Structure formats: C-alpha cells, structure tokens
Amino acid sequence: MATKEEILETIANMTVLEVSDLIKAMEEKFGVTAAAAAAPAAAAGAAPAEAVEEQTEFDVIIKGFDPAKKIPAIKEVRACTDLGLKEAKDLVEQGGKVKEGISKAEAASLKEKLEAAGVTVEVK
C-alpha cells in the first residue's frame, strides 16, 4: 500500500489533464463531488445558494510571453489556430483570445502547450 507522501508525489508529477481525469474517476467511484467549498458557507448559517451551473465553455487568453521564446510561441499559436504568421505574431505580442467557447479539456490541453512554448495564458 502506498503512503500518503507517495500518492501526493505521484499526483504532483501528473499533468493538469491527468489530475482532472483522476478527480472525475474518484467522484464516480466514491459517489462524491469535489465541490466541498460550498458546504462550509451553508454550515455557517448562510442562506442556501442557488445551484450554480458549472462552466462548460472556456476562453484561452494570452497575457504575455517570454521574449527569449518568441518564435516557438508564435509557432505554437499558429499550430493551435488557423492564423497566418503575421496574425499569430500580433496575437502573441499584443495578447488576446486564442480560442473561445472550447471545452475544459481542450482549454487545459491548449494552455499546457502554449505555456510549454513560453506563453503566459489565462483560461476563463
């Protein structure tokens, strides 16, 4: 049987997408949800909150880039979009939305690829 430290180390070495899949598998296996943050607010006497819809569409937005990795950043933006060279260069330099209305898994994958290429990304 693995110790807590070994389990935590294994999880720390996973990608965001792998951790997301692990959480979903645990939710299904144990019949729980990972939304435990709402429970303390209700227990503290707050009025029960309306059911909050889980966000299903995400936007990937460039916030900045590593100047030393400008060319790989532009190449990755071009690979992830249908933009031409000039449009991809402008997007990397000026920032903005790379893709809109995509799934959580696709947004996580895109974020991981862009960050590996030296781009600072925000997912909303």
Backbone as XML, in Angstrom:
<?xml version="1.0"?>
<chain id="A" units="angstrom">
  <residue number="1" name="MET">
    <atom name="N" x="0.849" y="-1.184" z="0.000"/>
    <atom name="CA" x="0.000" y="0.000" z="0.000"/>
    <atom name="C" x="0.886" y="1.237" z="0.000"/>
  </residue>
  <residue number="2" name="ALA">
    <atom name="N" x="0.589" y="2.185" z="-0.850"/>
    <atom name="CA" x="1.367" y="3.414" z="-0.969"/>
    <atom name="C" x="1.056" y="4.345" z="0.199"/>
  </residue>
  <residue number="3" name="THR">
    <atom name="N" x="2.060" y="5.083" z="0.633"/>
    <atom name="CA" x="1.861" y="6.045" z="1.715"/>
    <atom name="C" x="1.257" y="7.324" z="1.142"/>
  </residue>
  <residue number="4" name="LYS">
    <atom name="N" x="0.776" y="8.185" z="2.020"/>
    <atom name="CA" x="0.197" y="9.460" z="1.587"/>
    <atom name="C" x="1.218" y="10.274" z="0.813"/>
  </residue>
  <residue number="5" name="GLU">
    <atom name="N" x="2.467" y="10.269" z="1.285"/>
    <atom name="CA" x="3.521" y="11.041" z="0.623"/>
    <atom name="C" x="3.764" y="10.528" z="-0.794"/>
  </residue>
  <residue number="6" name="GLU">
    <atom name="N" x="3.747" y="9.196" z="-0.969"/>
    <atom name="CA" x="3.954" y="8.628" z="-2.296"/>
    <atom name="C" x="2.795" y="8.997" z="-3.238"/>
  </residue>
  <residue number="7" name="ILE">
    <atom name="N" x="1.593" y="8.961" z="-2.699"/>
    <atom name="CA" x="0.422" y="9.320" z="-3.502"/>
    <atom name="C" x="0.493" y="10.789" z="-3.897"/>
  </residue>
  <residue number="8" name="LEU">
    <atom name="N" x="0.824" y="11.659" z="-2.943"/>
    <atom name="CA" x="0.928" y="13.085" z="-3.241"/>
    <atom name="C" x="2.030" y="13.363" z="-4.263"/>
  </residue>
  <residue number="9" name="GLU">
    <atom name="N" x="3.143" y="12.657" z="-4.162"/>
    <atom name="CA" x="4.245" y="12.833" z="-5.111"/>
    <atom name="C" x="3.812" y="12.394" z="-6.512"/>
  </residue>
  <residue number="10" name="THR">
    <atom name="N" x="3.068" y="11.304" z="-6.593"/>
    <atom name="CA" x="2.566" y="10.823" z="-7.882"/>
    <atom name="C" x="1.633" y="11.855" z="-8.502"/>
  </residue>
  <residue number="11" name="ILE">
    <atom name="N" x="0.739" y="12.403" z="-7.700"/>
    <atom name="CA" x="-0.197" y="13.411" z="-8.196"/>
    <atom name="C" x="0.548" y="14.676" z="-8.613"/>
  </residue>
  <residue number="12" name="ALA">
    <atom name="N" x="1.572" y="15.055" z="-7.869"/>
    <atom name="CA" x="2.338" y="16.253" z="-8.198"/>
    <atom name="C" x="3.045" y="16.126" z="-9.547"/>
  </residue>
  <residue number="13" name="ASN">
    <atom name="N" x="3.334" y="14.908" z="-9.970"/>
    <atom name="CA" x="4.021" y="14.685" z="-11.241"/>
    <atom name="C" x="3.064" y="14.526" z="-12.420"/>
  </residue>
  <residue number="14" name="MET">
    <atom name="N" x="1.751" y="14.636" z="-12.178"/>
    <atom name="CA" x="0.752" y="14.487" z="-13.235"/>
    <atom name="C" x="0.514" y="15.824" z="-13.942"/>
  </residue>
  <residue number="15" name="THR">
    <atom name="N" x="0.015" y="15.740" z="-15.172"/>
    <atom name="CA" x="-0.395" y="16.946" z="-15.882"/>
    <atom name="C" x="-1.768" y="17.364" z="-15.357"/>
  </residue>
  <residue number="16" name="VAL">
    <atom name="N" x="-2.174" y="18.562" z="-15.687"/>
    <atom name="CA" x="-3.469" y="19.074" z="-15.248"/>
    <atom name="C" x="-4.592" y="18.195" z="-15.783"/>
  </residue>
  <residue number="17" name="LEU">
    <atom name="N" x="-4.458" y="17.761" z="-17.006"/>
    <atom name="CA" x="-5.482" y="16.915" z="-17.610"/>
    <atom name="C" x="-5.571" y="15.568" z="-16.902"/>
  </residue>
  <residue number="18" name="GLU">
    <atom name="N" x="-4.439" y="14.990" z="-16.543"/>
    <atom name="CA" x="-4.428" y="13.721" z="-15.820"/>
    <atom name="C" x="-5.061" y="13.862" z="-14.436"/>
  </residue>
  <residue number="19" name="VAL">
    <atom name="N" x="-4.785" y="14.971" z="-13.748"/>
    <atom name="CA" x="-5.376" y="15.212" z="-12.429"/>
    <atom name="C" x="-6.895" y="15.374" z="-12.561"/>
  </residue>
  <residue number="20" name="SER">
    <atom name="N" x="-7.322" y="16.069" z="-13.602"/>
    <atom name="CA" x="-8.752" y="16.244" z="-13.836"/>
    <atom name="C" x="-9.433" y="14.893" z="-14.054"/>
  </residue>
  <residue number="21" name="ASP">
    <atom name="N" x="-8.811" y="14.034" z="-14.856"/>
    <atom name="CA" x="-9.362" y="12.696" z="-15.082"/>
    <atom name="C" x="-9.390" y="11.892" z="-13.790"/>
  </residue>
  <residue number="22" name="LEU">
    <atom name="N" x="-8.353" y="12.014" z="-12.964"/>
    <atom name="CA" x="-8.300" y="11.306" z="-11.687"/>
    <atom name="C" x="-9.441" y="11.754" z="-10.772"/>
  </residue>
  <residue number="23" name="ILE">
    <atom name="N" x="-9.688" y="13.059" z="-10.726"/>
    <atom name="CA" x="-10.757" y="13.589" z="-9.879"/>
    <atom name="C" x="-12.109" y="13.055" z="-10.341"/>
  </residue>
  <residue number="24" name="LYS">
    <atom name="N" x="-12.332" y="13.041" z="-11.664"/>
    <atom name="CA" x="-13.596" y="12.519" z="-12.195"/>
    <atom name="C" x="-13.763" y="11.051" z="-11.828"/>
  </residue>
  <residue number="25" name="ALA">
    <atom name="N" x="-12.692" y="10.277" z="-11.955"/>
    <atom name="CA" x="-12.757" y="8.847" z="-11.622"/>
    <atom name="C" x="-13.068" y="8.655" z="-10.139"/>
  </residue>
  <residue number="26" name="MET">
    <atom name="N" x="-12.470" y="9.475" z="-9.266"/>
    <atom name="CA" x="-12.729" y="9.373" z="-7.831"/>
    <atom name="C" x="-14.173" y="9.765" z="-7.515"/>
  </residue>
  <residue number="27" name="GLU">
    <atom name="N" x="-14.677" y="10.795" z="-8.191"/>
    <atom name="CA" x="-16.068" y="11.205" z="-7.977"/>
    <atom name="C" x="-17.024" y="10.072" z="-8.346"/>
  </residue>
  <residue number="28" name="GLU">
    <atom name="N" x="-16.748" y="9.412" z="-9.477"/>
    <atom name="CA" x="-17.613" y="8.312" z="-9.909"/>
    <atom name="C" x="-17.505" y="7.113" z="-8.968"/>
  </residue>
  <residue number="29" name="LYS">
    <atom name="N" x="-16.284" y="6.742" z="-8.587"/>
    <atom name="CA" x="-16.076" y="5.557" z="-7.756"/>
    <atom name="C" x="-16.697" y="5.712" z="-6.377"/>
  </residue>
  <residue number="30" name="PHE">
    <atom name="N" x="-16.538" y="6.898" z="-5.761"/>
    <atom name="CA" x="-16.987" y="7.089" z="-4.385"/>
    <atom name="C" x="-18.321" y="7.829" z="-4.287"/>
  </residue>
  <residue number="31" name="GLY">
    <atom name="N" x="-18.885" y="8.257" z="-5.416"/>
    <atom name="CA" x="-20.177" y="8.925" z="-5.411"/>
    <atom name="C" x="-20.155" y="10.268" z="-4.710"/>
  </residue>
  <residue number="32" name="VAL">
    <atom name="N" x="-19.064" y="11.017" z="-4.873"/>
    <atom name="CA" x="-18.924" y="12.333" z="-4.248"/>
    <atom name="C" x="-18.600" y="13.357" z="-5.320"/>
  </residue>
  <residue number="33" name="THR">
    <atom name="N" x="-18.608" y="14.633" z="-4.908"/>
    <atom name="CA" x="-18.166" y="15.693" z="-5.811"/>
    <atom name="C" x="-17.039" y="16.452" z="-5.148"/>
  </residue>
  <residue number="34" name="ALA">
    <atom name="N" x="-16.222" y="17.103" z="-5.973"/>
    <atom name="CA" x="-15.077" y="17.843" z="-5.458"/>
    <atom name="C" x="-15.459" y="19.284" z="-5.089"/>
  </residue>
  <residue number="35" name="ALA">
    <atom name="N" x="-16.737" y="19.619" z="-5.073"/>
    <atom name="CA" x="-17.205" y="20.967" z="-4.771"/>
    <atom name="C" x="-17.484" y="21.111" z="-3.282"/>
  </residue>
  <residue number="36" name="ALA">
    <atom name="N" x="-16.508" y="20.856" z="-2.440"/>
    <atom name="CA" x="-16.695" y="20.917" z="-0.998"/>
    <atom name="C" x="-16.632" y="22.337" z="-0.454"/>
  </residue>
  <residue number="37" name="ALA">
    <atom name="N" x="-16.202" y="23.301" z="-1.229"/>
    <atom name="CA" x="-16.072" y="24.677" z="-0.756"/>
    <atom name="C" x="-17.424" y="25.304" z="-0.447"/>
  </residue>
  <residue number="38" name="ALA">
    <atom name="N" x="-18.505" y="24.860" z="-1.054"/>
    <atom name="CA" x="-19.823" y="25.429" z="-0.818"/>
    <atom name="C" x="-20.408" y="24.958" z="0.512"/>
  </residue>
  <residue number="39" name="ALA">
    <atom name="N" x="-19.989" y="23.809" z="1.006"/>
    <atom name="CA" x="-20.545" y="23.261" z="2.238"/>
    <atom name="C" x="-20.260" y="24.123" z="3.470"/>
  </residue>
  <residue number="40" name="PRO">
    <atom name="N" x="-19.045" y="24.646" z="3.678"/>
    <atom name="CA" x="-18.810" y="25.466" z="4.855"/>
    <atom name="C" x="-19.659" y="26.748" z="4.875"/>
  </residue>
  <residue number="41" name="ALA">
    <atom name="N" x="-19.917" y="27.324" z="3.730"/>
    <atom name="CA" x="-20.724" y="28.538" z="3.686"/>
    <atom name="C" x="-22.153" y="28.233" z="4.142"/>
  </residue>
  <residue number="42" name="ALA">
    <atom name="N" x="-22.701" y="27.114" z="3.712"/>
    <atom name="CA" x="-24.052" y="26.744" z="4.114"/>
    <atom name="C" x="-24.087" y="26.382" z="5.597"/>
  </residue>
  <residue number="43" name="ALA">
    <atom name="N" x="-23.035" y="25.747" z="6.099"/>
    <atom name="CA" x="-22.971" y="25.355" z="7.502"/>
    <atom name="C" x="-22.813" y="26.565" z="8.412"/>
  </residue>
  <residue number="44" name="ALA">
    <atom name="N" x="-22.284" y="27.662" z="7.890"/>
    <atom name="CA" x="-22.061" y="28.855" z="8.696"/>
    <atom name="C" x="-23.329" y="29.683" z="8.863"/>
  </residue>
  <residue number="45" name="GLY">
    <atom name="N" x="-24.455" y="29.173" z="8.362"/>
    <atom name="CA" x="-25.712" y="29.882" z="8.549"/>
    <atom name="C" x="-26.092" y="30.740" z="7.362"/>
  </residue>
  <residue number="46" name="ALA">
    <atom name="N" x="-25.340" y="30.681" z="6.305"/>
    <atom name="CA" x="-25.667" y="31.453" z="5.116"/>
    <atom name="C" x="-26.881" y="30.831" z="4.439"/>
  </residue>
  <residue number="47" name="ALA">
    <atom name="N" x="-27.621" y="31.642" z="3.736"/>
    <atom name="CA" x="-28.781" y="31.131" z="3.009"/>
    <atom name="C" x="-28.289" y="30.178" z="1.929"/>
  </residue>
  <residue number="48" name="PRO">
    <atom name="N" x="-29.027" y="29.106" z="1.707"/>
    <atom name="CA" x="-28.580" y="28.164" z="0.683"/>
    <atom name="C" x="-28.472" y="28.854" z="-0.675"/>
  </residue>
  <residue number="49" name="ALA">
    <atom name="N" x="-27.351" y="28.687" z="-1.315"/>
    <atom name="CA" x="-27.128" y="29.310" z="-2.617"/>
    <atom name="C" x="-27.869" y="28.524" z="-3.682"/>
  </residue>
  <residue number="50" name="GLU">
    <atom name="N" x="-28.269" y="29.240" z="-4.726"/>
    <atom name="CA" x="-28.918" y="28.563" z="-5.838"/>
    <atom name="C" x="-27.896" y="27.667" z="-6.508"/>
  </residue>
  <residue number="51" name="ALA">
    <atom name="N" x="-28.353" y="26.637" z="-7.152"/>
    <atom name="CA" x="-27.440" y="25.732" z="-7.844"/>
    <atom name="C" x="-26.686" y="26.516" z="-8.904"/>
  </residue>
  <residue number="52" name="VAL">
    <atom name="N" x="-25.369" y="26.505" z="-8.794"/>
    <atom name="CA" x="-24.529" y="27.235" z="-9.727"/>
    <atom name="C" x="-24.209" y="26.307" z="-10.894"/>
  </residue>
  <residue number="53" name="GLU">
    <atom name="N" x="-24.480" y="26.791" z="-12.094"/>
    <atom name="CA" x="-24.166" y="25.983" z="-13.266"/>
    <atom name="C" x="-22.670" y="25.920" z="-13.447"/>
  </residue>
  <residue number="54" name="GLU">
    <atom name="N" x="-22.181" y="24.720" z="-13.720"/>
    <atom name="CA" x="-20.757" y="24.556" z="-13.967"/>
    <atom name="C" x="-20.456" y="25.083" z="-15.359"/>
  </residue>
  <residue number="55" name="GLN">
    <atom name="N" x="-19.384" y="25.846" z="-15.456"/>
    <atom name="CA" x="-18.995" y="26.432" z="-16.736"/>
    <atom name="C" x="-18.598" y="25.326" z="-17.703"/>
  </residue>
  <residue number="56" name="THR">
    <atom name="N" x="-19.130" y="25.378" z="-18.911"/>
    <atom name="CA" x="-18.833" y="24.345" z="-19.897"/>
    <atom name="C" x="-18.038" y="24.885" z="-21.078"/>
  </residue>
  <residue number="57" name="GLU">
    <atom name="N" x="-18.015" y="26.191" z="-21.247"/>
    <atom name="CA" x="-17.267" y="26.794" z="-22.336"/>
    <atom name="C" x="-16.208" y="27.723" z="-21.765"/>
  </residue>
  <residue number="58" name="PHE">
    <atom name="N" x="-15.008" y="27.610" z="-22.308"/>
    <atom name="CA" x="-13.884" y="28.368" z="-21.792"/>
    <atom name="C" x="-13.197" y="29.139" z="-22.909"/>
  </residue>
  <residue number="59" name="ASP">
    <atom name="N" x="-12.579" y="30.257" z="-22.537"/>
    <atom name="CA" x="-11.783" y="31.061" z="-23.460"/>
    <atom name="C" x="-10.330" y="30.981" z="-23.024"/>
  </residue>
  <residue number="60" name="VAL">
    <atom name="N" x="-9.422" y="30.832" z="-23.969"/>
    <atom name="CA" x="-7.989" y="30.813" z="-23.691"/>
    <atom name="C" x="-7.431" y="32.147" z="-24.158"/>
  </residue>
  <residue number="61" name="ILE">
    <atom name="N" x="-6.827" y="32.889" z="-23.218"/>
    <atom name="CA" x="-6.377" y="34.250" z="-23.482"/>
    <atom name="C" x="-4.886" y="34.365" z="-23.204"/>
  </residue>
  <residue number="62" name="ILE">
    <atom name="N" x="-4.149" y="34.974" z="-24.152"/>
    <atom name="CA" x="-2.714" y="35.207" z="-23.965"/>
    <atom name="C" x="-2.535" y="36.478" z="-23.145"/>
  </residue>
  <residue number="63" name="LYS">
    <atom name="N" x="-1.759" y="36.364" z="-22.060"/>
    <atom name="CA" x="-1.485" y="37.510" z="-21.200"/>
    <atom name="C" x="-0.063" y="38.047" z="-21.390"/>
  </residue>
  <residue number="64" name="GLY">
    <atom name="N" x="0.823" y="37.238" z="-21.940"/>
    <atom name="CA" x="2.204" y="37.657" z="-22.151"/>
    <atom name="C" x="3.014" y="36.505" z="-22.701"/>
  </residue>
  <residue number="65" name="PHE">
    <atom name="N" x="4.322" y="36.749" z="-22.909"/>
    <atom name="CA" x="5.184" y="35.697" z="-23.424"/>
    <atom name="C" x="6.618" y="35.954" z="-22.995"/>
  </residue>
  <residue number="66" name="ASP">
    <atom name="N" x="7.431" y="34.916" z="-23.050"/>
    <atom name="CA" x="8.849" y="35.004" z="-22.743"/>
    <atom name="C" x="9.561" y="35.480" z="-24.005"/>
  </residue>
  <residue number="67" name="PRO">
    <atom name="N" x="10.170" y="36.675" z="-23.987"/>
    <atom name="CA" x="10.830" y="37.199" z="-25.189"/>
    <atom name="C" x="11.885" y="36.249" z="-25.762"/>
  </residue>
  <residue number="68" name="ALA">
    <atom name="N" x="12.513" y="35.441" z="-24.928"/>
    <atom name="CA" x="13.519" y="34.503" z="-25.410"/>
    <atom name="C" x="12.878" y="33.352" z="-26.192"/>
  </residue>
  <residue number="69" name="LYS">
    <atom name="N" x="11.568" y="33.155" z="-26.029"/>
    <atom name="CA" x="10.870" y="32.059" z="-26.706"/>
    <atom name="C" x="9.793" y="32.589" z="-27.658"/>
  </residue>
  <residue number="70" name="LYS">
    <atom name="N" x="10.037" y="33.746" z="-28.234"/>
    <atom name="CA" x="9.040" y="34.376" z="-29.089"/>
    <atom name="C" x="8.704" y="33.517" z="-30.317"/>
  </residue>
  <residue number="71" name="ILE">
    <atom name="N" x="9.709" y="32.993" z="-30.987"/>
    <atom name="CA" x="9.472" y="32.207" z="-32.200"/>
    <atom name="C" x="8.714" y="30.917" z="-31.885"/>
  </residue>
  <residue number="72" name="PRO">
    <atom name="N" x="9.141" y="30.135" z="-30.861"/>
    <atom name="CA" x="8.334" y="28.946" z="-30.534"/>
    <atom name="C" x="6.904" y="29.299" z="-30.120"/>
  </residue>
  <residue number="73" name="ALA">
    <atom name="N" x="6.728" y="30.439" z="-29.460"/>
    <atom name="CA" x="5.387" y="30.869" z="-29.055"/>
    <atom name="C" x="4.522" y="31.132" z="-30.284"/>
  </residue>
  <residue number="74" name="ILE">
    <atom name="N" x="5.079" y="31.839" z="-31.267"/>
    <atom name="CA" x="4.329" y="32.131" z="-32.492"/>
    <atom name="C" x="4.006" y="30.839" z="-33.238"/>
  </residue>
  <residue number="75" name="LYS">
    <atom name="N" x="4.980" y="29.926" z="-33.311"/>
    <atom name="CA" x="4.752" y="28.644" z="-33.990"/>
    <atom name="C" x="3.634" y="27.862" z="-33.321"/>
  </residue>
  <residue number="76" name="GLU">
    <atom name="N" x="3.612" y="27.850" z="-31.987"/>
    <atom name="CA" x="2.582" y="27.099" z="-31.264"/>
    <atom name="C" x="1.210" y="27.735" z="-31.456"/>
  </residue>
  <residue number="77" name="VAL">
    <atom name="N" x="1.136" y="29.064" z="-31.442"/>
    <atom name="CA" x="-0.139" y="29.743" z="-31.673"/>
    <atom name="C" x="-0.648" y="29.413" z="-33.076"/>
  </residue>
  <residue number="78" name="ARG">
    <atom name="N" x="0.241" y="29.414" z="-34.053"/>
    <atom name="CA" x="-0.160" y="29.065" z="-35.424"/>
    <atom name="C" x="-0.649" y="27.623" z="-35.498"/>
  </residue>
  <residue number="79" name="ALA">
    <atom name="N" x="0.032" y="26.720" z="-34.772"/>
    <atom name="CA" x="-0.350" y="25.311" z="-34.794"/>
    <atom name="C" x="-1.720" y="25.092" z="-34.150"/>
  </residue>
  <residue number="80" name="CYS">
    <atom name="N" x="-2.053" y="25.916" z="-33.168"/>
    <atom name="CA" x="-3.309" y="25.747" z="-32.423"/>
    <atom name="C" x="-4.482" y="26.487" z="-33.059"/>
  </residue>
  <residue number="81" name="THR">
    <atom name="N" x="-4.186" y="27.383" z="-33.991"/>
    <atom name="CA" x="-5.236" y="28.189" z="-34.621"/>
    <atom name="C" x="-5.095" y="28.124" z="-36.134"/>
  </residue>
  <residue number="82" name="ASP">
    <atom name="N" x="-5.963" y="28.814" z="-36.819"/>
    <atom name="CA" x="-5.889" y="28.907" z="-38.280"/>
    <atom name="C" x="-5.281" y="30.237" z="-38.716"/>
  </residue>
  <residue number="83" name="LEU">
    <atom name="N" x="-4.513" y="30.866" z="-37.842"/>
    <atom name="CA" x="-3.955" y="32.176" z="-38.133"/>
    <atom name="C" x="-2.724" y="32.080" z="-39.009"/>
  </residue>
  <residue number="84" name="GLY">
    <atom name="N" x="-2.500" y="33.142" z="-39.761"/>
    <atom name="CA" x="-1.286" y="33.259" z="-40.546"/>
    <atom name="C" x="-0.144" y="33.732" z="-39.654"/>
  </residue>
  <residue number="85" name="LEU">
    <atom name="N" x="1.037" y="33.848" z="-40.240"/>
    <atom name="CA" x="2.224" y="34.222" z="-39.478"/>
    <atom name="C" x="2.077" y="35.592" z="-38.826"/>
  </residue>
  <residue number="86" name="LYS">
    <atom name="N" x="1.650" y="36.604" z="-39.591"/>
    <atom name="CA" x="1.533" y="37.953" z="-39.045"/>
    <atom name="C" x="0.476" y="38.020" z="-37.943"/>
  </residue>
  <residue number="87" name="GLU">
    <atom name="N" x="-0.666" y="37.365" z="-38.166"/>
    <atom name="CA" x="-1.735" y="37.392" z="-37.178"/>
    <atom name="C" x="-1.308" y="36.690" z="-35.885"/>
  </residue>
  <residue number="88" name="ALA">
    <atom name="N" x="-0.605" y="35.569" z="-36.014"/>
    <atom name="CA" x="-0.121" y="34.846" z="-34.836"/>
    <atom name="C" x="0.914" y="35.681" z="-34.085"/>
  </residue>
  <residue number="89" name="LYS">
    <atom name="N" x="1.807" y="36.345" z="-34.822"/>
    <atom name="CA" x="2.825" y="37.208" z="-34.207"/>
    <atom name="C" x="2.149" y="38.343" z="-33.436"/>
  </residue>
  <residue number="90" name="ASP">
    <atom name="N" x="1.152" y="38.990" z="-34.062"/>
    <atom name="CA" x="0.435" y="40.083" z="-33.406"/>
    <atom name="C" x="-0.292" y="39.592" z="-32.155"/>
  </residue>
  <residue number="91" name="LEU">
    <atom name="N" x="-0.894" y="38.415" z="-32.228"/>
    <atom name="CA" x="-1.609" y="37.864" z="-31.077"/>
    <atom name="C" x="-0.654" y="37.588" z="-29.922"/>
  </residue>
  <residue number="92" name="VAL">
    <atom name="N" x="0.504" y="37.023" z="-30.216"/>
    <atom name="CA" x="1.492" y="36.737" z="-29.167"/>
    <atom name="C" x="1.994" y="38.046" z="-28.552"/>
  </residue>
  <residue number="93" name="GLU">
    <atom name="N" x="2.310" y="39.022" z="-29.379"/>
    <atom name="CA" x="2.871" y="40.282" z="-28.882"/>
    <atom name="C" x="1.855" y="41.141" z="-28.139"/>
  </residue>
  <residue number="94" name="GLN">
    <atom name="N" x="0.627" y="41.191" z="-28.629"/>
    <atom name="CA" x="-0.375" y="42.077" z="-28.051"/>
    <atom name="C" x="-1.310" y="41.383" z="-27.066"/>
  </residue>
  <residue number="95" name="GLY">
    <atom name="N" x="-1.340" y="40.071" z="-27.100"/>
    <atom name="CA" x="-2.244" y="39.330" z="-26.233"/>
    <atom name="C" x="-3.637" y="39.290" z="-26.819"/>
  </residue>
  <residue number="96" name="GLY">
    <atom name="N" x="-4.482" y="38.509" z="-26.207"/>
    <atom name="CA" x="-5.862" y="38.393" z="-26.669"/>
    <atom name="C" x="-6.314" y="36.948" z="-26.657"/>
  </residue>
  <residue number="97" name="LYS">
    <atom name="N" x="-7.529" y="36.735" z="-27.146"/>
    <atom name="CA" x="-8.125" y="35.399" z="-27.132"/>
    <atom name="C" x="-7.545" y="34.535" z="-28.245"/>
  </residue>
  <residue number="98" name="VAL">
    <atom name="N" x="-7.085" y="33.355" z="-27.852"/>
    <atom name="CA" x="-6.589" y="32.380" z="-28.818"/>
    <atom name="C" x="-7.772" y="31.585" z="-29.353"/>
  </residue>
  <residue number="99" name="LYS">
    <atom name="N" x="-8.605" y="31.078" z="-28.438"/>
    <atom name="CA" x="-9.808" y="30.333" z="-28.808"/>
    <atom name="C" x="-10.910" y="30.681" z="-27.829"/>
  </residue>
  <residue number="100" name="GLU">
    <atom name="N" x="-12.147" y="30.644" z="-28.320"/>
    <atom name="CA" x="-13.310" y="30.946" z="-27.489"/>
    <atom name="C" x="-14.283" y="29.772" z="-27.502"/>
  </residue>
  <residue number="101" name="GLY">
    <atom name="N" x="-14.987" y="29.599" z="-26.381"/>
    <atom name="CA" x="-16.060" y="28.622" z="-26.306"/>
    <atom name="C" x="-15.628" y="27.176" z="-26.487"/>
  </residue>
  <residue number="102" name="ILE">
    <atom name="N" x="-14.472" y="26.821" z="-25.937"/>
    <atom name="CA" x="-13.983" y="25.446" z="-26.069"/>
    <atom name="C" x="-14.200" y="24.691" z="-24.766"/>
  </residue>
  <residue number="103" name="SER">
    <atom name="N" x="-14.088" y="23.374" z="-24.823"/>
    <atom name="CA" x="-14.309" y="22.545" z="-23.642"/>
    <atom name="C" x="-13.174" y="22.720" z="-22.633"/>
  </residue>
  <residue number="104" name="LYS">
    <atom name="N" x="-13.449" y="22.292" z="-21.415"/>
    <atom name="CA" x="-12.461" y="22.402" z="-20.338"/>
    <atom name="C" x="-11.211" y="21.597" z="-20.669"/>
  </residue>
  <residue number="105" name="ALA">
    <atom name="N" x="-11.383" y="20.386" z="-21.186"/>
    <atom name="CA" x="-10.246" y="19.531" z="-21.520"/>
    <atom name="C" x="-9.409" y="20.150" z="-22.638"/>
  </residue>
  <residue number="106" name="GLU">
    <atom name="N" x="-10.091" y="20.694" z="-23.653"/>
    <atom name="CA" x="-9.371" y="21.318" z="-24.764"/>
    <atom name="C" x="-8.635" y="22.566" z="-24.283"/>
  </residue>
  <residue number="107" name="ALA">
    <atom name="N" x="-9.272" y="23.343" z="-23.395"/>
    <atom name="CA" x="-8.634" y="24.548" z="-22.852"/>
    <atom name="C" x="-7.404" y="24.181" z="-22.030"/>
  </residue>
  <residue number="108" name="ALA">
    <atom name="N" x="-7.496" y="23.123" z="-21.227"/>
    <atom name="CA" x="-6.356" y="22.692" z="-20.418"/>
    <atom name="C" x="-5.212" y="22.213" z="-21.304"/>
  </residue>
  <residue number="109" name="SER">
    <atom name="N" x="-5.544" y="21.479" z="-22.350"/>
    <atom name="CA" x="-4.531" y="20.987" z="-23.275"/>
    <atom name="C" x="-3.857" y="22.147" z="-24.002"/>
  </residue>
  <residue number="110" name="LEU">
    <atom name="N" x="-4.655" y="23.098" z="-24.467"/>
    <atom name="CA" x="-4.125" y="24.260" z="-25.177"/>
    <atom name="C" x="-3.244" y="25.095" z="-24.253"/>
  </residue>
  <residue number="111" name="LYS">
    <atom name="N" x="-3.691" y="25.289" z="-23.021"/>
    <atom name="CA" x="-2.910" y="26.055" z="-22.053"/>
    <atom name="C" x="-1.558" y="25.391" z="-21.810"/>
  </residue>
  <residue number="112" name="GLU">
    <atom name="N" x="-1.558" y="24.081" z="-21.652"/>
    <atom name="CA" x="-0.321" y="23.341" z="-21.397"/>
    <atom name="C" x="0.654" y="23.494" z="-22.571"/>
  </residue>
  <residue number="113" name="LYS">
    <atom name="N" x="0.150" y="23.381" z="-23.796"/>
    <atom name="CA" x="1.001" y="23.514" z="-24.982"/>
    <atom name="C" x="1.586" y="24.916" z="-25.091"/>
  </residue>
  <residue number="114" name="LEU">
    <atom name="N" x="0.742" y="25.927" z="-24.884"/>
    <atom name="CA" x="1.204" y="27.307" z="-25.023"/>
    <atom name="C" x="2.205" y="27.670" z="-23.930"/>
  </residue>
  <residue number="115" name="GLU">
    <atom name="N" x="1.953" y="27.215" z="-22.699"/>
    <atom name="CA" x="2.891" y="27.514" z="-21.610"/>
    <atom name="C" x="4.236" y="26.841" z="-21.847"/>
  </residue>
  <residue number="116" name="ALA">
    <atom name="N" x="4.228" y="25.652" z="-22.448"/>
    <atom name="CA" x="5.487" y="24.973" z="-22.772"/>
    <atom name="C" x="6.277" y="25.760" z="-23.819"/>
  </residue>
  <residue number="117" name="ALA">
    <atom name="N" x="5.562" y="26.553" z="-24.644"/>
    <atom name="CA" x="6.209" y="27.354" z="-25.661"/>
    <atom name="C" x="6.581" y="28.746" z="-25.150"/>
  </residue>
  <residue number="118" name="GLY">
    <atom name="N" x="6.366" y="29.025" z="-23.861"/>
    <atom name="CA" x="6.790" y="30.297" z="-23.279"/>
    <atom name="C" x="5.716" y="31.367" z="-23.240"/>
  </residue>
  <residue number="119" name="VAL">
    <atom name="N" x="4.463" y="30.973" z="-23.400"/>
    <atom name="CA" x="3.358" y="31.933" z="-23.394"/>
    <atom name="C" x="2.663" y="31.900" z="-22.036"/>
  </residue>
  <residue number="120" name="THR">
    <atom name="N" x="2.345" y="33.073" z="-21.490"/>
    <atom name="CA" x="1.557" y="33.158" z="-20.262"/>
    <atom name="C" x="0.093" y="33.185" z="-20.682"/>
  </residue>
  <residue number="121" name="VAL">
    <atom name="N" x="-0.672" y="32.214" z="-20.174"/>
    <atom name="CA" x="-2.055" y="32.020" z="-20.620"/>
    <atom name="C" x="-3.013" y="32.069" z="-19.450"/>
  </residue>
  <residue number="122" name="GLU">
    <atom name="N" x="-4.214" y="32.593" z="-19.697"/>
    <atom name="CA" x="-5.286" y="32.593" z="-18.707"/>
    <atom name="C" x="-6.488" y="31.894" z="-19.334"/>
  </residue>
  <residue number="123" name="VAL">
    <atom name="N" x="-7.143" y="31.037" z="-18.564"/>
    <atom name="CA" x="-8.350" y="30.356" z="-19.035"/>
    <atom name="C" x="-9.531" y="30.929" z="-18.260"/>
  </residue>
  <residue number="124" name="LYS">
    <atom name="N" x="-10.495" y="31.434" z="-18.979"/>
    <atom name="CA" x="-11.703" y="32.000" z="-18.338"/>
    <atom name="C" x="-12.912" y="31.219" z="-18.776"/>
  </residue>
</chain>
